[in-house]
C-alpha cells in the first residue's frame, strides 16, 4: 500500500468514526439536556472537517511536479498540519470562552439525564480507537499530518473525560460548577497542544533545523568514499517526509570530468542507502584544496565544525 493511499484510508476511517460519535453525542445530549455533551459532539464534528482536509491534501501530494512546483507538492501536508493546529487552537479558545461565559452569566444548571454519561463513555472508547488508528497509519506512512490528527483526537479523549468527570460530579456532589472548571483546564491544554504542533510546522516551512544525525551520516559516507573529501556547505531541507540535499565536495583537480562524475554518482548512491526518503541530491564539485571566500557562511558553522572534529 502506497503512502497516499494510507493517508486516504486514515481520513476515511476518521470521517466515518467521528460522524457516528458526533451524531450520537449531539442527539443524546439534546435529549438528556446536557449541553456539555452537545458541545463535545460539535467538537467531534470539527474533526470530520479536519479529516476532509487531510483527504484533500492526500490528492495534492500525489500531484507530480510541474513548472511552478519543480519539487512537487509535498509541503501541502505541512501547510495542512498548520491549518489543523489553527483549528485546534480555535476550538480550545471557543471552549474556554463559552465555559467562562457560563460561569459568569449562567450559574444555575439543570441536572442532565443518565444517558449523557453513557454516550460520553462510548465517545471516550471510540476516540481512543480512532486515535490509535491515526497514529498507526501515520507512523506507517511517516505522515506528520496524521500524527497531528492523532494528537487532536487524544485531546478529544481528554475533553470527553472532562465532560464525564463533570457529569459524575454533578450527580454525586450536586456541584455542576466543577464541570465548567475542568472544561477551562482542558481548553487551555488543547490550545497549548495546537501551538506546539504549529511551531513544528513553522520550523519546516522556514527550512529550519533538521536532525543533526543526518548530517553526521553524510560526513561519514564522504569519509569512507574514495576520491572525494572535505564536504562543506551541506544543506538538508524537508519536503514533507522527503529530504533534499545540497553539498560541495572536493576531488582531484587533474582527473577527467567523467571520472569525477562517476565518483559523485557513487557518493549519491551511498547517501541514499544511508538516508531513506531522499527526494534529490545536488553535489557541487571543486578541485582539491580549492577555496572560495563566498562559501563562508555562518549558517553552516555547525556542520563545518563537525567536519573538522571528524
C-alpha contacts under 8 A as a table, 3 or more apart, distances in Angstrom:
res1	aa1	res2	aa2	distance
1	X	5	X	6.49
1	X	6	X	6.73
2	X	5	X	5.43
2	X	6	X	6.44
3	X	6	X	5.15
3	X	7	X	6.42
3	X	141	X	5.12
4	X	7	X	5.03
4	X	8	X	6.20
4	X	58	X	5.60
4	X	59	X	7.54
4	X	61	X	7.53
4	X	62	X	6.80
4	X	141	X	7.89
5	X	8	X	5.03
5	X	9	X	6.08
5	X	58	X	7.94
6	X	9	X	5.04
6	X	10	X	6.16
6	X	137	X	6.48
6	X	141	X	6.52
7	X	10	X	5.11
7	X	11	X	6.21
7	X	54	X	7.53
7	X	55	X	7.10
7	X	58	X	6.37
7	X	137	X	7.25
7	X	138	X	7.46
7	X	141	X	7.21
7	X	143	X	7.74
7	X	146	X	7.32
8	X	11	X	5.05
8	X	12	X	6.25
8	X	54	X	7.62
8	X	55	X	5.35
8	X	58	X	6.38
9	X	12	X	5.21
9	X	13	X	6.26
10	X	13	X	5.17
10	X	14	X	6.16
10	X	133	X	7.19
10	X	134	X	6.05
10	X	137	X	6.48
10	X	146	X	7.69
11	X	14	X	5.05
11	X	15	X	6.11
11	X	51	X	5.02
11	X	52	X	6.84
11	X	54	X	6.22
11	X	55	X	5.53
12	X	15	X	5.11
12	X	16	X	6.16
12	X	51	X	7.45
12	X	55	X	7.59
13	X	16	X	5.35
13	X	17	X	6.00
13	X	130	X	7.63
14	X	17	X	5.23
14	X	18	X	5.89
14	X	47	X	7.75
14	X	48	X	7.00
14	X	51	X	6.20
14	X	130	X	6.50
14	X	134	X	7.76
15	X	18	X	5.39
15	X	19	X	5.99
15	X	47	X	7.52
15	X	48	X	4.98
15	X	51	X	5.93
15	X	52	X	7.24
16	X	19	X	5.20
16	X	20	X	6.50
17	X	20	X	5.39
17	X	21	X	6.38
17	X	126	X	7.56
17	X	130	X	6.98
18	X	21	X	5.00
18	X	22	X	5.71
18	X	44	X	5.87
18	X	45	X	6.67
18	X	47	X	6.64
18	X	48	X	6.07
19	X	22	X	5.22
19	X	23	X	6.04
19	X	44	X	7.72
19	X	45	X	6.81
19	X	48	X	6.77
20	X	23	X	5.44
20	X	24	X	6.16
21	X	24	X	5.27
21	X	25	X	6.14
21	X	41	X	7.01
21	X	44	X	6.96
21	X	123	X	6.03
21	X	126	X	7.38
22	X	25	X	5.33
22	X	26	X	6.15
22	X	40	X	7.80
22	X	41	X	4.37
22	X	42	X	6.50
22	X	43	X	7.78
22	X	44	X	5.16
22	X	45	X	5.51
23	X	26	X	5.33
23	X	27	X	6.03
23	X	41	X	6.85
24	X	27	X	5.38
24	X	28	X	5.90
24	X	29	X	7.99
24	X	41	X	7.59
24	X	119	X	7.12
25	X	28	X	5.36
25	X	29	X	5.45
25	X	37	X	5.90
25	X	38	X	5.90
25	X	40	X	7.06
25	X	41	X	4.83
25	X	116	X	7.92
25	X	119	X	6.25
25	X	120	X	7.31
25	X	123	X	7.79
26	X	29	X	5.05
26	X	30	X	6.11
26	X	37	X	6.83
26	X	38	X	4.55
26	X	39	X	7.62
26	X	40	X	7.89
26	X	41	X	5.08
26	X	42	X	7.09
27	X	30	X	5.36
27	X	31	X	6.26
27	X	38	X	7.66
28	X	31	X	4.92
28	X	32	X	5.92
28	X	38	X	7.97
28	X	115	X	6.93
28	X	116	X	6.57
28	X	119	X	7.24
29	X	32	X	5.24
29	X	33	X	5.86
29	X	34	X	4.93
29	X	35	X	6.34
29	X	36	X	7.68
29	X	37	X	5.08
29	X	38	X	4.91
29	X	116	X	5.89
30	X	33	X	5.13
30	X	34	X	6.37
30	X	35	X	7.08
30	X	38	X	6.53
31	X	34	X	7.94
32	X	112	X	5.60
32	X	113	X	4.51
32	X	114	X	7.31
32	X	115	X	6.39
32	X	116	X	6.10
33	X	110	X	7.80
33	X	111	X	7.76
33	X	112	X	5.12
33	X	113	X	6.55
34	X	37	X	5.48
34	X	38	X	6.54
34	X	111	X	7.87
34	X	112	X	5.06
34	X	113	X	7.28
34	X	116	X	6.47
35	X	38	X	4.82
35	X	39	X	6.04
36	X	39	X	5.05
36	X	40	X	6.16
36	X	163	X	6.48
37	X	40	X	4.91
37	X	41	X	6.19
37	X	116	X	6.60
37	X	120	X	7.10
37	X	163	X	6.98
38	X	41	X	4.99
38	X	42	X	6.34
39	X	42	X	5.02
39	X	43	X	6.23
40	X	43	X	4.96
40	X	44	X	6.36
40	X	159	X	7.39
40	X	160	X	6.74
40	X	163	X	7.92
41	X	44	X	5.04
41	X	45	X	6.28
42	X	45	X	4.86
42	X	46	X	6.61
43	X	46	X	5.35
43	X	47	X	6.97
43	X	91	X	7.19
43	X	156	X	7.81
44	X	47	X	5.16
44	X	48	X	6.99
44	X	156	X	7.55
45	X	48	X	5.30
45	X	49	X	7.10
46	X	49	X	5.24
46	X	50	X	6.39
47	X	50	X	4.86
47	X	51	X	6.17
48	X	51	X	5.18
48	X	52	X	6.27
49	X	52	X	4.97
49	X	53	X	6.30
50	X	53	X	5.11
50	X	54	X	6.34
50	X	84	X	6.56
50	X	149	X	7.93
51	X	54	X	4.83
51	X	55	X	6.11
52	X	55	X	5.00
52	X	56	X	6.16
53	X	56	X	5.07
53	X	57	X	6.11
53	X	80	X	7.20
54	X	57	X	5.10
54	X	58	X	6.28
54	X	80	X	7.16
54	X	145	X	7.41
54	X	146	X	7.91
55	X	58	X	5.27
55	X	59	X	6.96
56	X	59	X	5.48
56	X	60	X	6.72
57	X	60	X	4.93
57	X	61	X	6.17
57	X	76	X	6.38
57	X	77	X	6.32
57	X	80	X	7.10
58	X	61	X	5.22
58	X	62	X	6.39
58	X	77	X	7.75
59	X	62	X	5.14
59	X	63	X	6.71
60	X	63	X	5.32
60	X	73	X	6.41
60	X	74	X	7.94
60	X	76	X	6.94
61	X	64	X	7.93
61	X	72	X	7.56
61	X	73	X	5.10
61	X	74	X	5.11
61	X	75	X	7.84
61	X	76	X	6.53
61	X	77	X	7.23
62	X	73	X	7.59
63	X	72	X	7.13
63	X	73	X	6.62
64	X	72	X	5.80
64	X	73	X	7.42
65	X	69	X	5.51
65	X	70	X	5.05
65	X	71	X	5.93
65	X	72	X	3.99
65	X	73	X	6.92
66	X	69	X	5.06
66	X	70	X	5.41
66	X	72	X	6.96
67	X	70	X	5.77
69	X	72	X	5.26
69	X	73	X	6.72
71	X	74	X	7.84
73	X	76	X	5.79
74	X	77	X	6.12
74	X	78	X	7.80
74	X	239	X	5.45
74	X	240	X	5.14
74	X	241	X	7.93
75	X	78	X	4.98
75	X	79	X	6.32
75	X	205	X	7.93
75	X	239	X	5.51
75	X	240	X	5.22
76	X	79	X	5.07
76	X	80	X	6.06
76	X	240	X	7.85
77	X	80	X	5.05
77	X	81	X	6.16
77	X	144	X	7.77
77	X	145	X	6.22
77	X	240	X	6.27
78	X	81	X	5.06
78	X	82	X	6.35
78	X	144	X	7.64
78	X	145	X	7.06
78	X	201	X	5.86
78	X	204	X	7.63
78	X	205	X	7.42
78	X	240	X	6.25
79	X	82	X	5.07
79	X	83	X	6.30
79	X	201	X	7.42
80	X	83	X	4.94
80	X	84	X	6.08
80	X	145	X	7.06
81	X	84	X	4.94
81	X	85	X	6.29
81	X	144	X	7.30
81	X	145	X	5.07
81	X	148	X	6.79
81	X	197	X	7.70
81	X	198	X	7.49
81	X	201	X	6.96
82	X	85	X	5.09
82	X	86	X	6.47
82	X	197	X	7.29
82	X	198	X	5.27
82	X	201	X	6.04
82	X	202	X	7.81
83	X	86	X	5.11
83	X	87	X	6.37
84	X	87	X	5.08
84	X	88	X	6.26
84	X	148	X	7.76
84	X	149	X	7.73
85	X	88	X	5.02
85	X	89	X	6.15
85	X	148	X	7.97
85	X	194	X	4.61
85	X	195	X	6.88
85	X	197	X	6.08
85	X	198	X	5.69
86	X	89	X	5.02
86	X	90	X	6.08
86	X	194	X	6.74
86	X	198	X	7.70
87	X	90	X	5.07
87	X	91	X	6.17
88	X	91	X	5.16
88	X	92	X	6.21
88	X	152	X	7.06
88	X	190	X	6.74
88	X	191	X	6.69
88	X	194	X	5.64
89	X	92	X	5.11
89	X	93	X	6.10
89	X	190	X	6.67
89	X	191	X	4.56
89	X	192	X	7.83
89	X	194	X	5.35
89	X	195	X	7.33
90	X	93	X	5.06
90	X	94	X	6.04
90	X	191	X	7.73
91	X	94	X	5.15
91	X	95	X	6.09
91	X	187	X	7.83
92	X	95	X	5.15
92	X	96	X	6.21
92	X	186	X	7.80
92	X	187	X	4.34
92	X	188	X	6.48
92	X	189	X	7.87
92	X	190	X	5.37
92	X	191	X	5.31
93	X	96	X	5.09
93	X	97	X	6.21
93	X	187	X	6.50
93	X	188	X	7.59
93	X	191	X	6.92
94	X	97	X	5.19
94	X	98	X	6.01
95	X	98	X	5.24
95	X	99	X	6.07
95	X	183	X	7.28
95	X	184	X	7.23
95	X	187	X	5.88
96	X	99	X	5.24
96	X	100	X	6.12
96	X	183	X	7.08
96	X	184	X	5.08
96	X	187	X	5.46
96	X	188	X	7.28
97	X	100	X	5.14
97	X	101	X	6.04
98	X	101	X	5.10
98	X	102	X	6.27
99	X	102	X	5.10
99	X	103	X	6.24
99	X	180	X	5.78
99	X	181	X	7.86
99	X	183	X	6.74
99	X	184	X	6.46
100	X	103	X	5.03
100	X	104	X	6.17
100	X	180	X	7.77
100	X	184	X	7.46
101	X	104	X	5.15
101	X	105	X	5.83
101	X	106	X	7.39
102	X	105	X	5.32
102	X	106	X	4.69
102	X	107	X	6.58
102	X	180	X	7.89
103	X	106	X	5.94
103	X	107	X	5.65
103	X	177	X	7.47
103	X	180	X	7.05
104	X	107	X	6.76
106	X	109	X	7.44
107	X	177	X	7.76
109	X	176	X	6.95
111	X	170	X	7.06
111	X	171	X	7.47
112	X	116	X	6.88
112	X	167	X	7.86
113	X	116	X	5.87
113	X	117	X	7.90
114	X	117	X	5.50
114	X	118	X	6.90
115	X	118	X	4.97
115	X	119	X	6.21
116	X	119	X	5.45
116	X	120	X	6.21
116	X	167	X	7.95
117	X	120	X	5.18
117	X	121	X	6.30
117	X	164	X	6.26
117	X	167	X	6.74
117	X	168	X	7.88
118	X	121	X	5.27
118	X	122	X	6.28
119	X	122	X	4.92
119	X	123	X	6.06
120	X	123	X	4.89
120	X	124	X	6.25
120	X	160	X	6.20
120	X	161	X	7.75
120	X	163	X	7.40
120	X	164	X	6.22
121	X	124	X	5.16
121	X	125	X	6.54
121	X	160	X	7.90
121	X	164	X	7.27
122	X	125	X	5.48
122	X	126	X	6.11
123	X	126	X	4.98
123	X	127	X	5.98
123	X	157	X	7.87
123	X	160	X	7.02
124	X	127	X	5.25
124	X	128	X	6.25
124	X	157	X	5.37
124	X	160	X	6.05
124	X	161	X	6.85
125	X	128	X	5.13
125	X	129	X	6.41
126	X	129	X	5.28
126	X	130	X	6.27
127	X	130	X	4.94
127	X	131	X	5.87
127	X	153	X	6.21
127	X	154	X	7.28
127	X	156	X	7.02
127	X	157	X	5.98
128	X	131	X	5.07
128	X	132	X	6.16
128	X	153	X	7.57
128	X	154	X	7.03
128	X	157	X	6.71
129	X	132	X	5.17
129	X	133	X	6.25
130	X	133	X	5.11
130	X	134	X	6.27
130	X	150	X	7.84
130	X	153	X	7.33
131	X	134	X	5.16
131	X	135	X	6.17
131	X	149	X	7.76
131	X	150	X	4.77
131	X	151	X	7.38
131	X	153	X	5.42
131	X	154	X	6.28
132	X	135	X	5.06
132	X	136	X	6.02
132	X	150	X	7.15
133	X	136	X	5.20
133	X	137	X	6.06
134	X	137	X	5.29
134	X	138	X	5.70
134	X	146	X	5.74
134	X	147	X	6.56
134	X	149	X	6.86
134	X	150	X	5.23
135	X	138	X	4.92
135	X	139	X	5.94
135	X	146	X	6.73
135	X	147	X	5.48
135	X	150	X	5.53
136	X	139	X	5.21
136	X	140	X	6.16
137	X	140	X	4.96
137	X	141	X	6.04
137	X	146	X	7.40
138	X	141	X	5.18
138	X	142	X	5.48
138	X	143	X	4.86
138	X	144	X	6.84
138	X	145	X	7.56
138	X	146	X	4.83
138	X	147	X	5.39
139	X	142	X	4.85
139	X	143	X	6.66
139	X	147	X	7.42
140	X	143	X	7.92
142	X	241	X	6.50
143	X	146	X	5.44
143	X	147	X	6.45
143	X	240	X	7.80
143	X	241	X	6.95
144	X	147	X	4.93
144	X	148	X	5.98
144	X	240	X	7.99
145	X	148	X	5.10
145	X	149	X	6.30
146	X	149	X	4.90
146	X	150	X	6.13
147	X	150	X	4.85
147	X	151	X	6.36
148	X	151	X	5.09
148	X	152	X	6.22
148	X	197	X	6.97
149	X	152	X	4.87
149	X	153	X	6.25
150	X	153	X	5.14
150	X	154	X	6.29
151	X	154	X	4.94
151	X	155	X	6.24
151	X	193	X	7.98
152	X	155	X	4.99
152	X	156	X	6.45
153	X	156	X	4.76
153	X	157	X	6.32
154	X	157	X	4.90
154	X	158	X	6.39
155	X	158	X	5.07
155	X	159	X	6.11
155	X	190	X	6.18
156	X	159	X	4.79
156	X	160	X	6.02
157	X	160	X	5.17
157	X	161	X	6.02
158	X	161	X	4.96
158	X	162	X	6.11
158	X	186	X	7.02
159	X	162	X	5.08
159	X	163	X	6.29
159	X	183	X	7.27
159	X	186	X	6.11
159	X	187	X	7.98
160	X	163	X	4.91
160	X	164	X	6.12
161	X	164	X	4.95
161	X	165	X	6.12
162	X	165	X	5.06
162	X	166	X	6.07
162	X	179	X	7.09
162	X	182	X	5.91
162	X	183	X	6.35
162	X	186	X	7.21
163	X	166	X	5.04
163	X	167	X	6.17
163	X	179	X	6.54
163	X	182	X	7.96
163	X	183	X	7.30
164	X	167	X	5.05
164	X	168	X	6.14
165	X	168	X	5.04
165	X	169	X	6.07
165	X	179	X	6.86
166	X	169	X	5.06
166	X	170	X	6.07
166	X	176	X	6.48
166	X	178	X	5.93
166	X	179	X	3.63
166	X	180	X	7.34
166	X	182	X	7.21
167	X	170	X	4.96
167	X	171	X	6.24
167	X	176	X	7.27
167	X	179	X	6.80
168	X	171	X	5.18
168	X	172	X	5.93
169	X	172	X	5.14
169	X	173	X	5.32
169	X	174	X	6.60
169	X	175	X	6.12
169	X	176	X	6.43
169	X	178	X	6.82
169	X	179	X	7.20
170	X	173	X	5.79
170	X	174	X	4.60
170	X	175	X	4.98
170	X	176	X	4.42
170	X	177	X	7.95
170	X	178	X	7.77
170	X	179	X	7.50
171	X	174	X	5.55
171	X	175	X	7.88
172	X	175	X	7.99
175	X	178	X	6.21
176	X	179	X	5.45
176	X	180	X	7.25
177	X	180	X	5.30
177	X	181	X	6.56
178	X	181	X	5.12
178	X	182	X	6.24
179	X	182	X	5.32
179	X	183	X	6.24
180	X	183	X	4.95
180	X	184	X	6.44
181	X	184	X	5.28
181	X	185	X	6.57
182	X	185	X	5.14
182	X	186	X	6.18
183	X	186	X	5.06
183	X	187	X	6.14
184	X	187	X	5.12
184	X	188	X	6.37
185	X	188	X	5.32
185	X	189	X	6.41
186	X	189	X	5.12
186	X	190	X	6.24
187	X	190	X	5.06
187	X	191	X	6.32
188	X	191	X	5.17
188	X	192	X	6.23
189	X	192	X	5.04
189	X	193	X	6.26
190	X	193	X	5.18
190	X	194	X	6.28
191	X	194	X	5.02
191	X	195	X	6.31
192	X	195	X	5.22
192	X	196	X	6.34
193	X	196	X	5.12
193	X	197	X	6.31
194	X	197	X	5.20
194	X	198	X	6.18
195	X	198	X	5.06
195	X	199	X	6.16
196	X	199	X	5.30
196	X	200	X	6.56
197	X	200	X	5.29
197	X	201	X	6.63
198	X	201	X	5.18
198	X	202	X	6.10
199	X	202	X	4.95
199	X	203	X	6.33
200	X	203	X	5.40
200	X	204	X	6.74
201	X	204	X	5.18
201	X	205	X	6.16
202	X	205	X	5.10
202	X	206	X	6.08
203	X	206	X	5.25
203	X	207	X	6.19
203	X	208	X	4.93
203	X	209	X	6.71
204	X	207	X	4.87
204	X	208	X	5.74
204	X	209	X	7.60
204	X	237	X	7.90
204	X	238	X	6.55
205	X	208	X	7.51
207	X	237	X	5.73
207	X	238	X	6.97
208	X	237	X	7.70
210	X	214	X	7.73
210	X	236	X	6.93
210	X	237	X	7.15
210	X	238	X	7.83
211	X	214	X	5.81
211	X	215	X	7.56
212	X	215	X	5.30
212	X	216	X	6.48
213	X	216	X	4.92
213	X	217	X	6.23
214	X	217	X	5.14
214	X	218	X	6.47
214	X	275	X	7.15
215	X	218	X	5.14
215	X	219	X	6.29
215	X	234	X	7.64
215	X	236	X	7.90
215	X	303	X	7.12
216	X	219	X	5.12
216	X	220	X	6.12
216	X	306	X	7.74
217	X	220	X	5.05
217	X	221	X	6.17
217	X	271	X	7.88
217	X	274	X	7.00
217	X	275	X	7.67
218	X	221	X	5.11
218	X	222	X	6.27
218	X	271	X	6.38
219	X	222	X	5.22
219	X	223	X	6.14
219	X	231	X	6.77
219	X	307	X	6.85
220	X	223	X	5.09
220	X	224	X	6.34
221	X	224	X	5.27
221	X	225	X	6.21
221	X	267	X	7.50
221	X	270	X	6.78
221	X	271	X	6.56
222	X	225	X	5.06
222	X	228	X	6.63
222	X	229	X	6.14
222	X	230	X	7.88
222	X	231	X	7.00
222	X	267	X	7.08
223	X	228	X	7.93
223	X	229	X	6.55
225	X	228	X	6.31
225	X	229	X	7.88
225	X	267	X	6.86
226	X	263	X	7.79
227	X	251	X	5.97
227	X	252	X	7.13
227	X	263	X	6.69
228	X	249	X	6.35
228	X	250	X	5.62
228	X	251	X	4.97
228	X	252	X	7.87
228	X	263	X	7.18
228	X	264	X	7.87
229	X	249	X	5.75
229	X	250	X	5.27
229	X	251	X	6.66
229	X	288	X	7.99
230	X	249	X	5.68
230	X	250	X	5.95
230	X	307	X	7.53
231	X	234	X	6.92
231	X	247	X	6.72
231	X	248	X	5.62
231	X	249	X	4.63
231	X	250	X	7.18
231	X	307	X	7.48
232	X	247	X	6.14
232	X	248	X	5.31
232	X	249	X	6.54
232	X	300	X	7.93
232	X	303	X	7.45
232	X	304	X	6.31
232	X	307	X	7.96
233	X	246	X	7.53
233	X	247	X	5.38
233	X	248	X	5.93
233	X	295	X	7.19
233	X	300	X	6.09
233	X	303	X	7.86
233	X	304	X	7.78
234	X	245	X	7.23
234	X	246	X	5.69
234	X	247	X	4.25
234	X	248	X	6.77
234	X	300	X	7.16
234	X	303	X	7.07
235	X	245	X	5.75
235	X	246	X	5.14
235	X	247	X	6.31
235	X	300	X	7.86
236	X	243	X	6.53
236	X	244	X	5.71
236	X	245	X	4.69
236	X	246	X	6.57
237	X	243	X	5.68
237	X	244	X	5.41
237	X	245	X	6.75
238	X	241	X	6.64
238	X	242	X	5.70
238	X	243	X	4.66
238	X	244	X	6.46
239	X	242	X	4.92
239	X	243	X	5.87
239	X	244	X	7.40
241	X	277	X	6.90
242	X	277	X	4.91
242	X	278	X	5.55
242	X	279	X	5.64
243	X	277	X	6.30
243	X	278	X	4.73
243	X	279	X	5.47
243	X	280	X	7.08
244	X	278	X	6.13
244	X	279	X	5.52
244	X	280	X	4.89
244	X	281	X	5.88
245	X	278	X	7.75
245	X	280	X	6.36
245	X	281	X	4.71
245	X	282	X	6.22
246	X	281	X	5.95
246	X	282	X	4.81
246	X	283	X	5.97
246	X	284	X	7.96
247	X	282	X	6.49
247	X	283	X	5.09
247	X	284	X	6.25
248	X	283	X	5.60
248	X	284	X	4.58
248	X	285	X	5.97
248	X	286	X	7.19
249	X	283	X	7.06
249	X	284	X	6.36
249	X	285	X	5.38
249	X	286	X	6.18
250	X	285	X	5.76
250	X	286	X	4.67
250	X	287	X	5.38
250	X	288	X	4.86
250	X	289	X	7.39
250	X	290	X	7.78
251	X	260	X	6.97
251	X	285	X	6.83
251	X	286	X	6.25
251	X	287	X	5.30
251	X	288	X	5.10
252	X	255	X	5.92
252	X	287	X	5.69
252	X	288	X	5.29
253	X	286	X	7.56
253	X	287	X	4.35
253	X	288	X	6.06
255	X	259	X	6.46
255	X	260	X	6.79
256	X	259	X	5.16
256	X	260	X	6.34
257	X	260	X	5.05
257	X	261	X	6.08
258	X	261	X	4.96
258	X	262	X	6.30
259	X	262	X	5.09
259	X	263	X	6.36
260	X	263	X	5.10
260	X	264	X	6.31
260	X	285	X	7.87
261	X	264	X	5.17
261	X	265	X	6.16
262	X	265	X	5.08
262	X	266	X	6.18
263	X	266	X	5.22
263	X	267	X	6.21
264	X	267	X	4.87
264	X	268	X	6.14
264	X	283	X	7.15
265	X	268	X	5.09
265	X	269	X	6.30
266	X	269	X	5.17
266	X	270	X	6.35
267	X	270	X	5.16
267	X	271	X	6.26
268	X	271	X	5.07
268	X	272	X	6.18
268	X	281	X	6.89
269	X	272	X	5.17
269	X	273	X	6.28
270	X	273	X	5.08
270	X	274	X	6.39
271	X	274	X	5.13
271	X	275	X	5.98
272	X	275	X	5.18
272	X	276	X	6.23
272	X	277	X	7.88
272	X	278	X	6.29
273	X	276	X	6.81
275	X	278	X	6.67
278	X	281	X	7.47
286	X	290	X	6.47
287	X	290	X	5.41
292	X	295	X	5.62
292	X	296	X	7.84
293	X	296	X	5.86
294	X	297	X	7.61
297	X	300	X	5.91
297	X	301	X	7.02
298	X	301	X	4.97
299	X	302	X	7.59
300	X	303	X	5.28
300	X	304	X	6.11
301	X	304	X	5.14
301	X	305	X	5.94
302	X	305	X	5.03
302	X	306	X	6.33
303	X	306	X	5.20
303	X	307	X	6.40
304	X	307	X	4.97
304	X	308	X	6.35
305	X	308	X	5.24
305	X	309	X	6.23
306	X	309	X	4.94
306	X	310	X	6.11
307	X	310	X	5.16
